[in-house]
Amino acid sequence: MARYTGPKTKIARKFGEAIFGEDKSFEKRNYPPGQHGNNRRRGKKSEYAIQLMEKQKAKYTYGILERQFRNMFKKATAAPGITGEVLLQLCESRLDNVVFRMGLSRSRRGARQLVAHRHITVNGELVNVPSFQLKEGDVVAVREKSKSLEAIKDALTVSSHVYEWITWNNDTMQGTYVSVPARIQIPENINEQFIVELYSK
């Protein structure tokens, strides 16, 4: 199962925002990495560099590698609607992302692990593929045997985010992917138009 396993804080510092979630190390040094730290003079970035950085930010945020991300872009291009918006909606519809949004894990990396370790069901069936694309009305739940997991309980205790396109019931430990989120409902700070321009070259 391909995924990024390198240093997270270094990547977050590169983009200037905590894209992997809460990070005390990032808060201490929220400037770009490198031996000269904040004192290094940084020239104006080219158009290509800005577009590439935005694509990398999206990939790291959702935990998707290049080939998979490119395939998602092709799918978004073929679908009706605004390509950049559809691309982000496909990212948000991934099972690992929805598990993260439901508050079952504090990070997407943790949510991916919950799915891969067979703790999550979709419409009553066990699904262990993090990239599984959910459809409107799909019911995502914690497997009966996994409801006592401390990691899930801890995550749900601190979870406070509410998303209009997802419902969650703490008592039954299941939620519904109600609808595909509109762009305005997706909180990620990503300029999808730059990604479209980069892939369109």
Residue pairs with C-beta under 8 A, 6 or more apart in sequence:
1 116
1 130
2 65
2 68
3 63
3 65
3 109
3 112
4 60
4 63
4 65
8 20
8 23
9 23
9 25
9 26
9 29
10 33
11 19
11 20
11 60
12 18
12 19
12 20
12 23
12 26
13 26
13 29
13 30
13 31
13 32
13 33
14 32
14 33
15 53
15 56
15 57
15 60
16 30
16 31
16 32
17 189
18 26
18 27
19 57
19 60
19 61
20 60
20 61
20 107
20 108
20 109
21 106
21 107
21 108
22 106
29 37
31 37
31 38
32 38
32 40
32 42
34 40
45 53
48 198
50 194
51 194
51 195
51 197
51 198
52 198
54 190
54 191
54 192
54 194
54 195
54 198
55 69
55 194
55 195
55 198
55 199
57 190
58 64
58 69
58 88
58 91
58 188
58 190
58 192
58 195
59 65
59 66
59 69
61 108
61 188
61 190
62 91
62 94
62 97
62 108
63 96
63 108
63 109
63 112
63 130
64 72
64 91
64 131
68 131
70 199
72 87
72 90
72 91
73 83
73 87
73 195
73 196
73 199
75 90
76 83
76 84
76 86
76 87
76 90
77 83
79 86
82 183
83 196
84 192
84 193
84 195
84 196
85 183
85 192
87 192
87 195
87 196
88 183
88 186
88 188
88 190
88 192
89 180
89 181
89 183
89 186
90 133
91 97
92 98
92 101
92 180
92 181
92 186
93 133
93 134
93 135
93 177
93 180
94 130
94 131
94 132
94 133
94 134
95 115
95 120
95 122
95 127
95 129
95 130
95 131
95 132
95 133
95 134
95 140
96 108
96 111
96 112
96 115
96 130
96 131
97 108
97 111
98 134
98 140
98 166
98 177
99 105
99 111
99 114
99 115
99 120
99 140
100 107
100 108
100 110
100 111
101 161
101 163
101 166
102 140
102 159
102 166
102 168
102 175
103 155
103 156
103 159
103 161
103 168
104 111
104 114
104 120
104 142
104 152
104 155
104 156
105 111
105 113
105 114
105 151
105 152
105 155
106 154
106 155
106 158
110 151
110 155
111 130
112 130
114 120
114 146
114 151
114 152
115 127
115 128
115 129
115 130
115 132
116 128
116 130
117 128
118 126
118 128
118 143
119 142
119 143
119 146
119 149
119 152
120 126
120 127
120 128
120 140
120 141
120 142
120 143
120 146
121 127
121 140
121 141
121 142
121 143
122 132
122 134
122 138
122 139
122 140
123 138
123 139
124 139
124 141
126 143
134 140
134 177
135 177
136 177
136 178
136 179
136 180
137 176
137 177
137 178
138 176
138 177
139 174
139 175
139 176
139 177
140 174
140 175
140 176
140 177
141 172
141 173
141 174
141 175
142 149
142 152
142 173
142 174
146 152
147 173
152 173
156 170
163 181
163 185
164 178
164 181
164 185
165 177
165 178
165 179
165 180
165 181
165 185
166 175
166 176
166 177
166 178
167 175
167 176
167 178
168 174
168 175
169 175
183 192
